[in-house]
Amino acid sequence: MGMSRSTVVARVQRASGMEILEFLLHGRAFIALIVVVAVFTALSPQFLTAGNIVIMSKHVAINALLAIGMTFVILTGGIDLSVGSIVGLTAMIAGGLVNEGIAIEALGVIVYPHTWAILIISMAVGTLIGAFSGLIITRFGVAPFITTLGMLYVARGLAGLRNDGQTFANLVGRAELSNTGFERLGAGEFLGVNYSIWLMVVVALVAVVVTTRTPFGRHIYAIGGNERSAELSGVRIRRTKLAVYMISGFCAALVGLIIASQLVAAHPATGQTFELNAIAAVVLGGTSLAGGRGSIGGTLIGAFVIGVLSDGLVLVGVSSFWQQVVKGAVIVLALVVDQLQARMQERIALQQQAHAEAAPAALG
């Protein structure tokens, strides 16, 4: 005996309610951004001033660049805990190249690379570290968490060894060595907008195109959705995973260069805990830690939430210890909501299937 029409209607209404809730969960990052901005605007009249917006935009750009690289990795079901250490290492490499050059002991000379060469070398190092992590994960089957945790310590140790734990200061170069202008990357502007913000926009646009318009992007989602099915479909799993860790390393290196340029100095501790902010931005933006679901646009909104939250807490005078508590709570909450969204989507799919099967019998 089929179900009554009223029963079918009630089930449809419950399904609609769940779809609305799922929609709200999907847009949680944007909702959180509105709430955070409203709260800090009410708490501090200085929050939305032009000067503070410029400062926040620079901080958001740094976190967004890291989070974009992290998004590629997480979409495949992986994780990269080494990005913060790569930031510090590449900053130290750039600082050493500016101040000390490259000593060629066999010839008894010191070569000072051009500023552009310094940027390229530093970004290449970050990309290579990402490639090394990717190789360990794909060739030896080591879990991404363990691999990148190990690389976190390796990169941080190398950063300290580069100058015995000391800071490379005054990274302005010398005109006679043709290595001046490094500070322009962090302080320079185009059309009144800081270079770091332009870099965020360019990298984000490229990432959106890659993830939505290219076979490589489709392969990333396929691997995160179901790696075995992707492999049977002809997706080159190892090559794709290697590429996403290289992208993550490249983005981290870019952040290291920006920070060293802004400070006109490089310290081996630069970038500590940056990986946590990046992961929080990615998950808050709707990307599932299980892989296969998420977007670059969502990550950008998540990066804005984390950036605004961090700067707002400083502006209203919250203790640095409480700032850590709040950020940690946000990360945990983002993970809980991510799991809730995944379960909600599964329930909606099951209810829609049940409705499709029951409706003809009830109305027949």
GUDOVEX-467342 format. One record per residue (C-alpha): residue in three letters; chain; x, y, z. Coordinates in steps of 0.05 Angstrom, whole numbers, padded with zeros to 5 digits. Example, Ala and Ser with C-alpha at 12.3 -4.5 7.8 and 13.67 -1.06 7.14 Angstrom:
resn | chain | xx | yy | zz
ALA | A | 00246 | -00090 | 00156
SER | A | 00273 | -00021 | 00143
***
This chain:
resn | chain | xx | yy | zz
MET | A | 00000 | 00000 | 00000
GLY | A | 00029 | 00068 | -00020
MET | A | 00039 | 00126 | 00026
SER | A | -00014 | 00181 | 00031
ARG | A | -00007 | 00246 | -00005
SER | A | 00001 | 00283 | 00061
THR | A | 00059 | 00238 | 00081
VAL | A | 00094 | 00251 | 00015
VAL | A | 00084 | 00326 | 00024
ALA | A | 00111 | 00324 | 00095
ARG | A | 00174 | 00288 | 00071
VAL | A | 00183 | 00338 | 00016
GLN | A | 00178 | 00395 | 00066
ARG | A | 00230 | 00363 | 00112
ALA | A | 00276 | 00353 | 00053
SER | A | 00267 | 00426 | 00033
GLY | A | 00284 | 00447 | 00104
MET | A | 00347 | 00406 | 00102
GLU | A | 00366 | 00436 | 00035
ILE | A | 00359 | 00505 | 00065
LEU | A | 00403 | 00486 | 00123
GLU | A | 00454 | 00456 | 00075
PHE | A | 00453 | 00520 | 00035
LEU | A | 00468 | 00560 | 00099
LEU | A | 00525 | 00512 | 00116
HIS | A | 00553 | 00520 | 00046
GLY | A | 00553 | 00596 | 00053
ARG | A | 00580 | 00595 | 00124
ALA | A | 00645 | 00632 | 00106
PHE | A | 00608 | 00691 | 00077
ILE | A | 00560 | 00693 | 00136
ALA | A | 00618 | 00689 | 00184
LEU | A | 00653 | 00746 | 00148
ILE | A | 00592 | 00791 | 00154
VAL | A | 00585 | 00775 | 00228
VAL | A | 00659 | 00786 | 00243
VAL | A | 00661 | 00853 | 00206
ALA | A | 00597 | 00876 | 00241
VAL | A | 00623 | 00857 | 00310
PHE | A | 00691 | 00891 | 00304
THR | A | 00660 | 00952 | 00272
ALA | A | 00616 | 00959 | 00333
LEU | A | 00673 | 00947 | 00381
SER | A | 00724 | 00994 | 00349
PRO | A | 00712 | 01058 | 00309
GLN | A | 00782 | 01049 | 00279
PHE | A | 00766 | 00981 | 00248
LEU | A | 00739 | 01006 | 00181
THR | A | 00786 | 01065 | 00172
ALA | A | 00826 | 01068 | 00108
GLY | A | 00892 | 01055 | 00142
ASN | A | 00868 | 00993 | 00179
ILE | A | 00835 | 00965 | 00116
VAL | A | 00902 | 00971 | 00079
ILE | A | 00938 | 00934 | 00135
MET | A | 00884 | 00880 | 00138
SER | A | 00886 | 00871 | 00062
LYS | A | 00961 | 00857 | 00064
HIS | A | 00952 | 00806 | 00119
VAL | A | 00894 | 00773 | 00082
ALA | A | 00936 | 00770 | 00019
ILE | A | 00990 | 00731 | 00055
ASN | A | 00941 | 00681 | 00085
ALA | A | 00902 | 00675 | 00020
LEU | A | 00964 | 00658 | -00020
LEU | A | 00982 | 00603 | 00029
ALA | A | 00909 | 00578 | 00031
ILE | A | 00904 | 00575 | -00045
GLY | A | 00963 | 00528 | -00048
MET | A | 00934 | 00488 | 00011
THR | A | 00867 | 00483 | -00025
PHE | A | 00899 | 00445 | -00083
VAL | A | 00928 | 00395 | -00034
ILE | A | 00866 | 00386 | 00009
LEU | A | 00822 | 00376 | -00053
THR | A | 00861 | 00313 | -00066
GLY | A | 00850 | 00289 | 00005
GLY | A | 00919 | 00309 | 00028
ILE | A | 00948 | 00360 | 00076
ASP | A | 01011 | 00403 | 00077
LEU | A | 01037 | 00421 | 00146
SER | A | 01104 | 00446 | 00120
VAL | A | 01081 | 00511 | 00088
GLY | A | 01097 | 00555 | 00148
SER | A | 01168 | 00527 | 00151
ILE | A | 01177 | 00537 | 00076
VAL | A | 01158 | 00609 | 00087
GLY | A | 01214 | 00617 | 00137
LEU | A | 01265 | 00579 | 00096
THR | A | 01253 | 00617 | 00031
ALA | A | 01256 | 00683 | 00069
MET | A | 01324 | 00663 | 00097
ILE | A | 01349 | 00640 | 00029
ALA | A | 01329 | 00706 | -00002
GLY | A | 01360 | 00745 | 00055
GLY | A | 01425 | 00706 | 00049
LEU | A | 01428 | 00718 | -00027
VAL | A | 01417 | 00792 | -00018
ASN | A | 01467 | 00803 | 00038
GLU | A | 01519 | 00748 | 00027
GLY | A | 01511 | 00725 | -00045
ILE | A | 01535 | 00656 | -00067
ALA | A | 01606 | 00638 | -00047
ILE | A | 01644 | 00596 | -00098
GLU | A | 01702 | 00572 | -00056
ALA | A | 01737 | 00536 | -00114
LEU | A | 01745 | 00603 | -00150
GLY | A | 01751 | 00646 | -00089
VAL | A | 01695 | 00691 | -00111
ILE | A | 01626 | 00712 | -00086
VAL | A | 01570 | 00720 | -00136
TYR | A | 01512 | 00766 | -00120
PRO | A | 01451 | 00747 | -00161
HIS | A | 01406 | 00799 | -00191
THR | A | 01342 | 00813 | -00152
TRP | A | 01300 | 00775 | -00203
ALA | A | 01347 | 00716 | -00197
ILE | A | 01339 | 00718 | -00121
LEU | A | 01264 | 00714 | -00128
ILE | A | 01267 | 00657 | -00178
ILE | A | 01317 | 00617 | -00136
SER | A | 01276 | 00625 | -00073
MET | A | 01212 | 00604 | -00107
ALA | A | 01247 | 00545 | -00138
VAL | A | 01270 | 00522 | -00070
GLY | A | 01200 | 00524 | -00042
THR | A | 01173 | 00487 | -00103
LEU | A | 01227 | 00434 | -00096
ILE | A | 01210 | 00422 | -00023
GLY | A | 01138 | 00412 | -00043
ALA | A | 01161 | 00364 | -00097
PHE | A | 01202 | 00325 | -00047
SER | A | 01141 | 00317 | -00002
GLY | A | 01100 | 00296 | -00062
LEU | A | 01151 | 00244 | -00082
ILE | A | 01153 | 00213 | -00013
ILE | A | 01077 | 00210 | -00011
THR | A | 01067 | 00182 | -00081
ARG | A | 01128 | 00136 | -00087
PHE | A | 01133 | 00108 | -00017
GLY | A | 01060 | 00112 | 00005
VAL | A | 01075 | 00153 | 00067
ALA | A | 01014 | 00189 | 00095
PRO | A | 01013 | 00264 | 00076
PHE | A | 01005 | 00284 | 00149
ILE | A | 01069 | 00247 | 00170
THR | A | 01108 | 00268 | 00109
THR | A | 01094 | 00342 | 00114
LEU | A | 01101 | 00342 | 00189
GLY | A | 01172 | 00315 | 00178
MET | A | 01185 | 00368 | 00125
LEU | A | 01160 | 00421 | 00173
TYR | A | 01219 | 00405 | 00219
VAL | A | 01268 | 00396 | 00162
ALA | A | 01252 | 00463 | 00130
ARG | A | 01251 | 00499 | 00197
GLY | A | 01318 | 00469 | 00216
LEU | A | 01348 | 00489 | 00150
ALA | A | 01322 | 00559 | 00160
GLY | A | 01358 | 00563 | 00227
LEU | A | 01422 | 00534 | 00199
ARG | A | 01424 | 00584 | 00142
ASN | A | 01450 | 00639 | 00188
ASP | A | 01460 | 00603 | 00254
GLY | A | 01392 | 00626 | 00278
GLN | A | 01408 | 00699 | 00265
THR | A | 01367 | 00750 | 00226
PHE | A | 01387 | 00776 | 00158
ALA | A | 01374 | 00850 | 00167
ASN | A | 01372 | 00910 | 00120
LEU | A | 01356 | 00872 | 00056
VAL | A | 01364 | 00932 | 00010
GLY | A | 01423 | 00907 | -00031
ARG | A | 01476 | 00950 | -00063
ALA | A | 01472 | 00986 | -00129
GLU | A | 01542 | 00965 | -00151
LEU | A | 01521 | 00892 | -00144
SER | A | 01455 | 00902 | -00182
ASN | A | 01415 | 00869 | -00126
THR | A | 01374 | 00928 | -00102
GLY | A | 01299 | 00934 | -00102
PHE | A | 01281 | 00872 | -00062
GLU | A | 01239 | 00914 | -00014
ARG | A | 01194 | 00936 | -00071
LEU | A | 01158 | 00869 | -00072
GLY | A | 01129 | 00883 | -00003
ALA | A | 01124 | 00959 | -00005
GLY | A | 01112 | 00974 | -00079
GLU | A | 01044 | 00993 | -00107
PHE | A | 01008 | 00991 | -00173
LEU | A | 00948 | 01036 | -00183
GLY | A | 00951 | 01051 | -00108
VAL | A | 00946 | 00978 | -00089
ASN | A | 01002 | 00939 | -00055
TYR | A | 01038 | 00887 | -00098
SER | A | 01020 | 00831 | -00049
ILE | A | 00946 | 00843 | -00061
TRP | A | 00956 | 00842 | -00136
LEU | A | 00994 | 00777 | -00129
MET | A | 00936 | 00748 | -00089
VAL | A | 00887 | 00769 | -00144
VAL | A | 00930 | 00741 | -00200
VAL | A | 00944 | 00675 | -00165
ALA | A | 00871 | 00667 | -00145
LEU | A | 00847 | 00679 | -00217
VAL | A | 00897 | 00629 | -00244
ALA | A | 00876 | 00579 | -00191
VAL | A | 00803 | 00587 | -00207
VAL | A | 00816 | 00575 | -00281
VAL | A | 00859 | 00514 | -00267
THR | A | 00809 | 00482 | -00219
THR | A | 00747 | 00496 | -00261
ARG | A | 00770 | 00498 | -00334
THR | A | 00826 | 00448 | -00342
PRO | A | 00833 | 00372 | -00342
PHE | A | 00884 | 00379 | -00286
GLY | A | 00831 | 00412 | -00243
ARG | A | 00780 | 00357 | -00257
HIS | A | 00833 | 00305 | -00240
ILE | A | 00844 | 00339 | -00172
TYR | A | 00770 | 00335 | -00155
ALA | A | 00766 | 00263 | -00181
ILE | A | 00824 | 00241 | -00137
GLY | A | 00793 | 00273 | -00075
GLY | A | 00725 | 00244 | -00091
ASN | A | 00747 | 00172 | -00103
GLU | A | 00820 | 00158 | -00117
ARG | A | 00808 | 00087 | -00140
SER | A | 00754 | 00107 | -00190
ALA | A | 00798 | 00164 | -00215
GLU | A | 00856 | 00115 | -00226
LEU | A | 00810 | 00068 | -00265
SER | A | 00787 | 00127 | -00306
GLY | A | 00858 | 00140 | -00329
VAL | A | 00877 | 00197 | -00282
ARG | A | 00952 | 00199 | -00268
ILE | A | 00948 | 00198 | -00192
ARG | A | 01021 | 00205 | -00176
ARG | A | 01034 | 00261 | -00225
THR | A | 00974 | 00301 | -00202
LYS | A | 00990 | 00293 | -00128
LEU | A | 01062 | 00313 | -00141
ALA | A | 01038 | 00375 | -00177
VAL | A | 00992 | 00398 | -00121
TYR | A | 01048 | 00395 | -00069
MET | A | 01093 | 00433 | -00115
ILE | A | 01039 | 00487 | -00122
SER | A | 01033 | 00490 | -00046
GLY | A | 01108 | 00498 | -00039
PHE | A | 01110 | 00552 | -00092
CYS | A | 01055 | 00592 | -00057
ALA | A | 01091 | 00585 | 00010
ALA | A | 01156 | 00610 | -00022
LEU | A | 01119 | 00670 | -00051
VAL | A | 01093 | 00687 | 00018
GLY | A | 01163 | 00681 | 00048
LEU | A | 01189 | 00731 | -00003
ILE | A | 01133 | 00779 | 00009
ILE | A | 01143 | 00779 | 00085
ALA | A | 01218 | 00786 | 00080
SER | A | 01208 | 00844 | 00031
GLN | A | 01157 | 00878 | 00076
LEU | A | 01202 | 00873 | 00137
VAL | A | 01266 | 00885 | 00097
ALA | A | 01292 | 00828 | 00140
ALA | A | 01290 | 00753 | 00145
HIS | A | 01285 | 00712 | 00208
PRO | A | 01285 | 00636 | 00213
ALA | A | 01222 | 00636 | 00256
THR | A | 01182 | 00671 | 00201
GLY | A | 01118 | 00634 | 00184
GLN | A | 01108 | 00596 | 00249
THR | A | 01037 | 00569 | 00254
PHE | A | 01019 | 00598 | 00186
GLU | A | 00998 | 00529 | 00164
LEU | A | 00942 | 00530 | 00216
ASN | A | 00914 | 00595 | 00190
ALA | A | 00917 | 00568 | 00119
ILE | A | 00881 | 00503 | 00137
ALA | A | 00829 | 00542 | 00176
ALA | A | 00816 | 00588 | 00116
VAL | A | 00809 | 00528 | 00069
VAL | A | 00761 | 00489 | 00114
LEU | A | 00721 | 00550 | 00134
GLY | A | 00714 | 00566 | 00060
GLY | A | 00677 | 00500 | 00049
THR | A | 00733 | 00453 | 00025
SER | A | 00726 | 00384 | 00055
LEU | A | 00786 | 00354 | 00090
ALA | A | 00765 | 00288 | 00059
GLY | A | 00777 | 00318 | -00010
GLY | A | 00736 | 00325 | -00073
ARG | A | 00693 | 00384 | -00050
GLY | A | 00711 | 00458 | -00046
SER | A | 00730 | 00519 | -00086
ILE | A | 00782 | 00574 | -00091
GLY | A | 00729 | 00627 | -00082
GLY | A | 00707 | 00596 | -00016
THR | A | 00780 | 00594 | 00007
LEU | A | 00788 | 00668 | -00008
ILE | A | 00727 | 00685 | 00035
GLY | A | 00755 | 00639 | 00090
ALA | A | 00822 | 00676 | 00086
PHE | A | 00785 | 00742 | 00094
VAL | A | 00749 | 00715 | 00156
ILE | A | 00814 | 00692 | 00188
GLY | A | 00850 | 00757 | 00169
VAL | A | 00795 | 00802 | 00194
LEU | A | 00788 | 00761 | 00258
SER | A | 00863 | 00764 | 00273
ASP | A | 00870 | 00839 | 00261
GLY | A | 00804 | 00855 | 00296
LEU | A | 00827 | 00818 | 00359
VAL | A | 00892 | 00858 | 00359
LEU | A | 00855 | 00923 | 00348
VAL | A | 00808 | 00914 | 00406
GLY | A | 00865 | 00895 | 00452
VAL | A | 00852 | 00821 | 00462
SER | A | 00910 | 00784 | 00495
SER | A | 00955 | 00744 | 00449
PHE | A | 00938 | 00682 | 00490
TRP | A | 00864 | 00692 | 00480
GLN | A | 00877 | 00704 | 00406
GLN | A | 00906 | 00634 | 00402
VAL | A | 00845 | 00606 | 00439
VAL | A | 00797 | 00640 | 00391
LYS | A | 00835 | 00618 | 00329
GLY | A | 00838 | 00547 | 00355
ALA | A | 00764 | 00548 | 00369
VAL | A | 00750 | 00573 | 00299
ILE | A | 00790 | 00516 | 00269
VAL | A | 00753 | 00464 | 00311
LEU | A | 00686 | 00495 | 00295
ALA | A | 00703 | 00496 | 00221
LEU | A | 00719 | 00422 | 00223
VAL | A | 00655 | 00406 | 00260
VAL | A | 00614 | 00445 | 00210
ASP | A | 00650 | 00411 | 00153
GLN | A | 00630 | 00343 | 00180
LEU | A | 00559 | 00367 | 00191
GLN | A | 00555 | 00391 | 00120
ALA | A | 00580 | 00324 | 00093
ARG | A | 00529 | 00286 | 00134
MET | A | 00474 | 00334 | 00113
GLN | A | 00490 | 00325 | 00040
GLU | A | 00488 | 00250 | 00048
ARG | A | 00420 | 00253 | 00083
ILE | A | 00392 | 00299 | 00030
ALA | A | 00415 | 00252 | -00025
LEU | A | 00383 | 00192 | 00010
GLN | A | 00318 | 00229 | 00022
GLN | A | 00314 | 00253 | -00050
GLN | A | 00325 | 00182 | -00073
ALA | A | 00271 | 00156 | -00025
HIS | A | 00223 | 00210 | -00048
ALA | A | 00235 | 00194 | -00121
GLU | A | 00219 | 00121 | -00107
ALA | A | 00158 | 00134 | -00062
ALA | A | 00123 | 00190 | -00101
PRO | A | 00099 | 00148 | -00160
ALA | A | 00071 | 00094 | -00114
ALA | A | 00034 | 00145 | -00071
LEU | A | 00003 | 00182 | -00129
GLY | A | -00010 | 00121 | -00172
***
